[in-house]
């Protein structure tokens, strides 16, 4: 609901879980007065502005004001939302209020993924109210820069967040160089009112250790995370949150922001004093500049702001529901995903047609629904030194081509899927020999290789058209049901051979716009194909790509014990069913650890389930045991896809107040079912005290059965479940409860 009081110059965005209050002060500056629990249907809130005063004769008033669109100049010294260098060489940009309007629905962003009211197939919660968008126009009278700020309360099933974006237009007579164009900033004005300082939370990692949760005191000054790699990256994720030290999964205030973008980004918490804190997120200002000519516009990526008054659990539920129901357009968004077997860890580059067919036959006999041919099928590809860009089948390995292989795999009883890496080019390839300038490069400087490959320059329309062309031909040529879209390196010389010097710093963002054009075109043309993104594992696990591909390979590390942290951390923001998660062989190929199959199966079932091993070398007994777990995965996948996910015990040393960090537990639940999984990473002596977990979301007076015992909801939630683990490392307990009628 958008409540507006023109007399008080106040805008109140009232959601079901939050209020966001904007105010125009006497000098025309747009202020962010409040972002917290819902305040009810009132616009009598201008008094909130009185909390911002400046008694010091040294500081300017702007130092203490919660500017919604802060910019350089006028006594503001914090992180700007907008910064532009004008024709006089100064970077002062003072944005003041011009007008507002409310439009029905939520307009799409030009060239960028964004949240929407319903997907292209019309799937939407029937009880959600129609969306409205508040648009507020600010302008700088000196340079002619106009900023159009958009605000939409996006809702899915009673959970809501605030989508924010901005369009900058040069209405002046001279070019403007944009040096800072964040998507959103927001203030937490009562940061110290409870006597508690704030803590900052983000997802930190590296290749094979993605998205581990970091939680640390915010302190004074600026706390900043970023990626300069041309990708959202393994190292950081475009998400940042602030919370009270007392906040847990079920208690306390959490303010958070996620960016719907897949390239270089920055997010920061700026603390100008001991009272307020500013949270901001947007494009990386170190790697992105944009020369805005007169009459031209620039659109920032969309940010999703989520406030939770009930801890991180409610925050995650909101992100999960909005990303599941208001982000993607794929027909697979709300369909059960096929259980797959990927050829990579089974054969690596030694794959061939006969191996594929034999694996597909064996897979079908075990209940697997999709066979995926990974790297090594094209050009002269026998290792990672050649052929990226030469997307035609290696007929020595696949004499019947992809069409013939797909037919044989389908006849064997499974769907057929394929791995591609369209954004890359090998120096040793026909494509590179024909177009040596098509890669990202900086003039005559050395072109740095990563995994023996370069990156195609997707800022160029002809390169985009080439990818669209060969992918269209490939997907039209055979019965291909699934594509794994990989991207195995980051940008080192992120510049274009076609750009003039004053536009070179635009290349990273132009690349992303080109990628989104490619993905939108291909996924729209082939809506029945399930696309999964990958970037050396989880190097581009972000909402930008989830808008086109409903799942992403969470990490190249498939060890179940390592995956506990990876998937637990990823779940802070992203739905579990968006995580590609597979059972791999033991000893594990990454860490050489031997883990029980039950544990590997439980971790893999907690995402989009698949296998990453050689079925042909398994014994008949091993295949039967694996087939049983595949059956369980099918039984639970609808609940895992649609149910609420709750973290019960953390593998990290954080604020979950469990008896020990030697426990990880989570659950999936809906109105009638609950699936609980608990993991003990390290075995303990037999006289160790048992662990206990406390299920959530149960009806107090309802009864639940695991097939053997019957529990009253309030008793189970209050007394918990005692866990009995097998005496092994990385042991697992799985509990499935069904609500029953009891006379």
N, C-alpha and C positions, 0 to 999 in steps of 0.2 A: 504494500500500500504506500502511495506517495501522498503525503500531506503537505500542503503548501500554504504559508501565510504571507502574502505579499506585503501586508502592512508591517509585519515584524521582520520581513526579509529573511524568512526561515524556511528551510526544506527539511522535512522529517521523513526519512525512508524507514518505514516500519515493517519489519518482517515478523515471522512467528518466533524467531529465536534471538532477534537483535533489533536495536534501533541505531540508525546512523543519521546524525543531525548536522546540517550545514547552515551557515549564517553569513549574511553579507554585512560587513561592518560599515561604519560611516565613511570610510575611504574607499569603499567598493571592493575590498579584499574578501575573498571567499574563505571562510574559516570552518574547520572541522571541530564541532563542539563536543560531540559525544559519539562513542561507538562501544556499546555494551548491551546489557539486557534490555528487552523491549520496554518502552515507556508508555505504551497505550496510545490511544488516538487523540493526541494533543499536539498543538503547535505553540503552546505557551511555554517556550523553552529558551527564549532569547536571554533570559537571566543567566544562563550558563556561561555567557561571555564574560561575566563579571569576575570569573575566577582567573582570568588572564590579565594581570596587571604588571607594570614595570616601575618599581619604585626607585631604581638606580638611575642616576643622572648620566652614568657612563654608557649603559646599554640603551639601544634603540628599542622602541616597543615591538618591532617585528621580531626581535630575538625571542620573545616569549609567546608570540601568537601561533596558534595551531593552523598554519596556512595550508589549505587544501591543495593549492597549486603554487608551492613556494618557488621562487626564482631569485636569481642573483640581483642584489641591489636593495636599497631602501633599509639597510640595517639588518638584513637576514643573512646569517652565517652558516646555516645548516645545509643539509642535502637538498639540492633543488629538484623539483619535478621537471622543470623546463629550464634550459640554458641555451641561449642563442647569441652568436657574435654578429653584430649588425654592421652596416657599411662604414660606420665610424670607428670600427675596431674594438668597441666595448662589448661586454657580455651582459649588460644590464637589461633585464626583461621584467617589467613590472606589470603583471596581469591583473586587471580589474574587471568587475562584473559588467556585462552588457545586457544579457537577456536569458530567458529560460523557455523551454517548452516540454510538454509531456507527449510522447508518442505511444501508440498502442503496439504491443509486441516488442520484439528485440531485434533491431536491424543487425544483419551480419556485418562483420568487419571486412573491408576490402582486402583481399589477398591473404587473409590470416584466419586460422581456425578460431572458433569462439563457441561459447555456450549458446544454446538455442532453446526455443520453447518446446519443440518436438522434432524428432528425427524425420528424415525424408519419407519414412513409412508411417508417420503419424502416431507413433507410440508415445503415450504420455499418461501420467497419472490422471485419472478422470476427475479427481476432486481438487486438483491444483487450479488456482485462479489464473486467468489470462495475465500475461506479463505486460508491464508498462515500463517505459524507459524515460528517465529524467535526463534532459540534455541542458547543460548550463554553458553559456558562451562567455568567455573571458577574452580580453584583448589587451595588447600593449599599444598604447596610442602613439608612441614614438616610432616604432619599427613597422607597425601594421601586422604583427603576428597575432593570429587569432587561435585560441584554444577552445575546442568543443569537447567538454567532458561529459561522458555518458555513464549513467548509473542504472542498473537493473537488478531488482531482487529476483533471483532465480531459485525456483522451488521444485523439489521432487519429493513427493510423499510426505509433506509436512516438515522437511528439512530444507533450510534455505541459506543462501549466501549472497554476497553483493558482488556483481560483476562490474568492473570499472575499466574504461579505456579512454583514449583521447585522440582527437584528430587535430593536428596543427596545420594551419593554412597561412601562407604568406600573402597578405593583402596589401603589402607595401610596395614601393617602387624598386627596391633593390634586393639582391639575394641575401639570405640569412643562413649562417652556418649553425645547424643544430648540433650542440655538443653534449646535451643531456636531455633525454626524453624518456623519463620513467613512465610506467603504466599507472602507478597508484602510489599514494602515500597516505598514511592514516596515523592519528595521534591516540595515544593512551594517556589522557590527561591526569588520571588519578593514580599514576604509577606508584606513588609512595603513600597514598592516603591510608592504606591498610597497615602501614608499618612494615610492609614487606617490599624489598626491592624486587625487580623483575629478573627472570631468567630467560635466556634465548635458547631456542631449539632448532636444529637443522640436521640435514642428512649428509653425512660426510663419508668418504670412502676412497676407493681406488679400484683398478681392475681386479675382479674376483673378490672384492670386499665392498661392494656398493652399498650405499644408503644405510650405514650404521648411524644410530641415533646419537647425536651430541647434545648435551644439555648442560649449560654452564651459566654462572651469574653474568648478567649483562654489564654491570659496572657503569662507569662514566665514560663519555666520549662516544666513539662510533664503532660498532661491531659490524663487519662487512664480510659477506661471502660472495664468490663470483666464479664464473667460468669465462676464460678468454679463448677457448679451444675451438670455437665455431660449432660447438655442440653443448647440450646441457651438461654432459660429462659424467664420468665415473666418480670424479672427485667431489662434486657438489651437485645439488639438485635444486631446481628453481622453486624453492619453498622456504619460508622462514616463519617462526612463531615466537611469541612472547607469552610468558605465563608467570603466575605467582610461584614461589618456591614450594608452597603447600599443594600445588595442583597435582592431581593424580589422573588415572584413567577415568575416574568417575566423579571427581570433585575439583572445583576451582575454575577460575577464569583463564581462558586461552584466546589470544588474538593471533590470527594467522593469515598468511597470504601465499598464494600459489600463482605461478605465471604460466599461461597457456602458450608455450613457446619452446622451441627445440634448439636454439642457438645460444650464443654467448649472452650471459645475463649477469645482473648484480642484484643483491638484496642487502639491505642495511637496516640497522637499528641505531638511530641517532639520539643521544641523551644530552640535551642542551643544559640540563640542570638536574637537581634531585627530584623534580616533581613530574616532568613530562618525558615521554619517549615517543619517537617518530619511527614508524615502520614503513619502509619503501621497497619497491621491487620494479624491475624493468630491464631494458636493454643495457648491456655493458657499456658504460661511458668511456672506457679506455680503448675499446676496439671499434666503436661505431660513431661516425660523424655523418651528417646528412646535409648536403647543400640544397636548400629549399629556394628555388627560383620563384619570382613573383607569380602568383596565381596557382602555385603547386601546393599539394597537401601531403602530409605524412601521418600515417595511422600507427599508433603504438599497439603492441600485443595486448591481449586482454589479461587482466589480473582478477583472480577470484579471492575475495576477502571472506573469511569465515570466523565468526566469533562463537565460542562455546562457553556457557556458564556452568557446564557439567564435565569439565576436564577434557582430556585428549580423546576419550572414547566418543563423545558426542561430536567433536571436531572431525574425527575420521569418518563417522557415519555420514556426516554432511558431505565431505569431499567425495566419498564413495558413491553416494546416491546421485549427486549432481554429475559426476563424471560418467556414471553408468547410464543415466537417463537423459542428460542434456548436453552431451558432448559429441559422441560418435554418430556417424550416419550409416554404419555398416549393417547389413541384414543380420550379421552374426552378433550384433550388440546384445540381443536378448535371446539368442539361441544357445543351446548346449554345444560346446565345442567338441569336435571329434578327438578321440584319444589317438595320439600319433606315436610313431616310431621314427626317429631321425637317424640317418645313416652315418653321421659324422664320426662319433666315437666308435662305431662298429667297424668302419673301413677307412676313414680319412680319405686320402686321395686315391686309394687303390680300388675305388668303387667301379663297378661295371654293370651292364644290363642284367646278366644272369644272377649276380649277387642281389640286385634289387628285387628281381622277381621271386627269388627264393625267400628273401626276407619278407616280402609282402605276403606270400603264401603262409609262411609261419606266423606272421603277425595276425592275419585273418583268423587262423585257427585258434588264436589266444584271445580273440575279441577286440583286437586293435582295429581302428576304423580308418586310419590315414597313414600312408607311407610317404615319407619326405626324403627326397634326394638332396643331399647337401652339396657342398663345394666339390669340384673336380669333374663336372659333367660337360664342360664347354671348352671351345678353342683347343689349345694344346696344353691344357691345365693338368699337370701331374704334381705340382707343388705350388707354393705361393709366389713364384717369381714371374709368372706370365699370365697373359690371356684375359685379364679383366678388361671388359669392353668388347670382347669377341663373343657375343652371346649367341653362338650357334653350337649344336651338340658335337662332341668329339665322337665321330663315327667309329673309331677304333674301339672305344669303350661301349658305345651305344649304337650299334649298326642300324637299328630301326628308328633312330632319332627319338626326340622327346614324344612325338605323337605315338610312335609304336610302343615305346616304353610305357607310356600312360595307359594305353589299351591293355597291355599285358598285366600291369599292376591292378587295373580295375577288374580284369578277368580273374585275377588271383583273389579278389574279395575285398580290396581296400580302395579308398580314394587315393589320389596321387597329388603330391605337393612338391615344390621345388624351391631351392635356395638361389637367391640372386644378390648381387652387390652392385646395383646400377649406378651409384654415385662415384664409383672408383674406376681408375684406369691403370693398367700396368704399362711401364715403359716398353716392355717386351710384349707388344700386342699390335695387331693389324690396325686397331683404332688409333693408337698413339702414332704409329708411322704415318697414317693418313692425316691426322690432326694433332701435331705435336704441341700446338698452342691451346688446346682445349682444357688443359689442366689449370688449376689455380697456381699462379706463379708471380714472382716480383721481378719483372724485366729479365736482366741477365744474371741475377743472383742464383745461387745454387738451389736446385729443387730438392727439398729434403724428402727422402723416402720414409715411409712407415709401413711395415709389413710388405716391403718391396713394391709399394704402390703409391700413386698420386691420386689427387681428388679432382674430379671433373668440375669445371667452372659452371655451376648451375645458375650463376647470375646472368648467363648468356642464353638468350631465347633459343638459339640453334641447338645448344646442348640439351636444354629441356625438351625440345621437340625430338631430338634423337632418342632420348630415354623413353619418352611417350611412344615413339614409333616402334622401337624394338620390343618394349613390354607389351604393346598392343598386339604385335605380330606373334609374340611368344604365347600369350594367353589365348589368342584366337586359334592357334595351331594345334592345340591338344586339349585333352580333358584334364585341366589343372584346377584343383579345388582349393589350393593353399599356396601362399607365397611367403617365404621367410626373407624379409628385406633387410640385408645386413649393411653395415657401414663400419669398417674396421680400422679407422685411424682418425686423428684430429687434424685440424688445419695448422700448418706451420708457416706458409706464405699465403695468407688469405687475401690475395689481390688478383685482379683480372687483367688479362692482356688486351682487353678492349676498352677499359675505362681511362679517361683522362685523369691527370693527377688530382684534381680537386674533388673527384668522385671516388677515389680508390678506397677511402675509409668507409664507404657504403657497401663494400663487396660482401662482407659476412652477412649482413641483413638481406641484401639482394639475393644471396645464395638461398637463404631460408625461404624467401618469397617464391623463388624458383622451385624449390623442393615442394612447397605446399601446392603450387600450381600443378606440378607433375602428379603428386599423390591424389589431389582432388580429381584430376582428369581420369587417371587410371582406375581408382576405386569407384568412381561414378560409372565408368564404362563396364566394369566387371563386379557388380554388386554381390554376386553369389560366391565370389572368391574370398576366403578367409585370409587376411593379411596379418602377419606378425612382424613387428619391427625388432631390430637387433642392432647393436653397435658395440662389437667386441664384447658381447654380453649386455650389460646394463648401462652403457655409456650414453644412451639417449632415451632413458625411461622418463618420459614427461607427458604432460597433457596435450602438448602440441601434436605429437605423433599419435596419441590415443584418439584424437579426433578423426583420424583416417584408418587406423589399424587398432582393433579392439583389444589386442594383447601385445605384449612385448617380452622378449627373452630377458629374464630378470638378471642373470649373471652367467658368465662362462664357468663359474665355479658351481659344479653340480653336487658337491659333497653335502650330504644332508645336514651335518652339524654346522657347516659354514652357512648353509642356506637358512638356518633358524634366524640368525641375525639379519641376513639380507632381506628375507621376506617379512620378518617382523618390522624392520625399519621401513621398508617400502610401504607396508600397510598403513603407516601413519597418514599417508595422503592418497594412495592409489588402491582401487579395489583389488582384492586378492585374485579374482578371476582374470584380471588383466595381466597377471604374472605367468609367463611360460615357466613351468616347473616340472622337471623330468626325473624319473628314476634312472640312475646311471650305474655302471658296473662297479664292482669292488675287486681289488683295491681301487679307490677313486683315482681318476686320471689326473686330477689337479693336486691333491694333497696326499694321495697314497693311503688313505684311511679305509678301514673295513668297518662298515656300518650295517646293522641288521636290516633286512629287507622291509620289515614292518615299519621301521623308522623312515627309511627312504620313501616308502609308499605314502606314509602319512604326510610327510613334507611335500611331496609332489602333488598329492590330492588337494593340498591347500592352495593350489593355483590352477592354471589350465594344464591338465595332466598329460604327460607323455613319457616316452622312454628314450634313453640315449645309451644304447648298448647293443651288443651283437647277439641277436636271437639265435643265430645258427650254431653258436658254440655252447649254448645252454643244454643241460641234460633235460630229458623229458620231465623229470620230477621238478626241476627248476621252472620249466615252462608252465606246469600245472599250478605251482605256487604263485607265479607271476600272474597267470590268468585269473586266479582268485582275487588278487588285488585290483586287477583291471575291472573285474565285476563290481568290487566295492566302489571304485572311482565312478563308475557309471551310476551306481545307486545314490551317491552323495552329490553328484556334480550340480544338480539343480539347486540344492540347498546352498552349496558353496558359491554358486553364481548369484543367487538372488537374496540370500539371507544376510542379516546383520553380522558383522565380524567384530569380535571383542578380544582384546589382548588381556589375558588373565595373569600371566607371570612373565617377566622380561628376561631375555638372555643377557641384557645389559645391566650394569650396576646403576640403576636409576631409582625412581621414586615409587615403585610398585609395592614396596613394603612386604615382599615375600621373605620367607625365613632364610633363603639362600639364593645366590645367583646361579646355583646349579639346578635351575629349573626354568623351563620355558613352557608356556601353555597359552592356547587360544581356543576360541569357539566360533561356530557358525550357528545361527538360530533364526527361526521364524515363529509364527504363532503356534505351531504344533510340533516342531522338531528342534533338537539341539544336538550338534556334533562337537564334541570336546576332544582336543588332542593335547597331550602333555608329554614333554620330553625332558629326560634327565641326561645332560651331556656326559657326566662322569659317574662311573659306578662308585658306590659307597659301601662301607662295611655293613654287615647284616644287622648290626645293632643300632644303625642310624635311625633317627626319628623319621617316620613316614611324612611324605608331603601331602598337602591338602590344598585343593583349589575350590573356588567359590563361583559356580556358574551364575550368569547374569541373564536377565530378560525372562525369567520364569514367572508365571502367574502364581501368586501366593497360595490360592486355594485349589489350584489344579494339580492333578496327579500325573506323574511321568514314569515311564517304564523303560528299562534297558533290556527287557526280555526275560530277565531273571528277578530283578528287584523292582519294587514300586516305591516312588518317593513323592512326598508332598512338596510342592514348589517352594513354600516358605522355609521348610526344614532344609531342603537341599541348598538354597541360597544362604541360609544362616549358618548351618553346620558344615557345609561343604562336602566335597568328595575326597575320601582318603585314597591316595594313589599307591598302587603296588607295582613296582617296576621289576623287570627281569634284571638279574645281576650282571649286566653288561654295560659298557660305555654306550652312550647315545641310545638309551632304552626309551621306549615309547608306550604310552597308554592311550587307547582310543575308546571313547564312551559315546554311544549314540542313544539318545533319549527321545521317546515319542509320547506326546500327551495322550492320555487315555481317559475314558469314562469309567468312574468307579462308583458302584452303587452304594 
